[in-house]
Amino acid sequence: MAPSAPLSRAAFAEALRGLGAHYWDRHPFHVRLHEGHGTPHDIRLWVVNRWYYQRTLAQKNAAIVASCPLPEVRRAWLPRVTFHDGTHDGEGGLADWLVLAGAVGLSRDEVVDERHVLRGVRFAVDAYLHFCRTRPWTEGIAAALTELFSPEHMADRMRAWQRHYDWIKPDGLAYFETRIPVARADSADTLELVLTHCTSAEQQAAALAALRFKCDVLGAMLDAIDYAAAGS
């Protein structure tokens, strides 16, 4: 049986964007928080579990760089490692996330030692890191295309939290203020890489599956957090 013909560049981009229907912005937990119905415990539970995801991002980005044979792609992707880790201690996305944790009433120690990380969150995030370490680099990059959907979701989160949760210290939102413009730029670059390097039908199908998998990872994280919040 002859392989299917690849999608045109425009059709492939549309198919990738169409997976936004599976993004976690529609999850009941996020909807509840954005509508102002979250408790302080809900928000702290989300922040402390999302830390586990955040601190893994530099590792997964390094894994993509390590498996990519193209120096121009490695150079383009490397800043994603240092965005989260920073170039010095106390800088970068992880440092900003710890400020957010403090702003919602969490101590640094209880975030960093990961005592509150739920097993469902740990399992989902570890699966994502394993995926990026073991699958072709094009699939790891395609999985990162949740960046197509995240900037507006983060902007909505900031507005909702400012409107409904005035007990959160304003300096805690610095992570989102910094990340939103970076994510917008990164998403355009990531999409271009996927469209350029996934040109066969097989590569395109794998890229779409990778992005769907990443959406499932994020959804699984929220399933675990929502279940824990309901039981507390």
Stockholm file with secondary structure:
# STOCKHOLM 1.0

chainA/1-232         MAPSAPLSRAAFAEALRGLGAHYWDRHPFHVRLHEGHGTPHDIRLWVVNRWYYQRTLAQKNAAIVASCPLPEVRRAWLPRVTFHDGTHDGEGGLADWLVLAGAVGLSRDEVVDERHVLRGVRFAVDAYLHFCRTRPWTEGIAAALTELFSPEHMADRMRAWQRHYDWIKPDGLAYFETRIPVARADSADTLELVLTHCTSAEQQAAALAALRFKCDVLGAMLDAIDYAAAGS
#=GR chainA/1-232 SS CCCCCCCCHHHHHHHHHHGGGGSGGGSHHHHHHHTTCCCHHHHHHHHHHHHHHHHHHHHHHHHHHHHCCCHHHHHHHTHHHHHHHCSSTTCSHHHHHHHHHHHTTCCHHHHHTTTTCCHHHHHHHHHHHHHHHHSCHHHHHHHGGGGGTHHHHHHHHHHHHHHHCTTSCGGGGHHHHHHHHHHHHHHHHHHHHHHHHCCSHHHHHHHHHHHHHHHHHHHHHHHHHHHHHHHC
#=GC SS_cons         CCCCCCCCHHHHHHHHHHGGGGSGGGSHHHHHHHTTCCCHHHHHHHHHHHHHHHHHHHHHHHHHHHHCCCHHHHHHHTHHHHHHHCSSTTCSHHHHHHHHHHHTTCCHHHHHTTTTCCHHHHHHHHHHHHHHHHSCHHHHHHHGGGGGTHHHHHHHHHHHHHHHCTTSCGGGGHHHHHHHHHHHHHHHHHHHHHHHHCCSHHHHHHHHHHHHHHHHHHHHHHHHHHHHHHHC
//
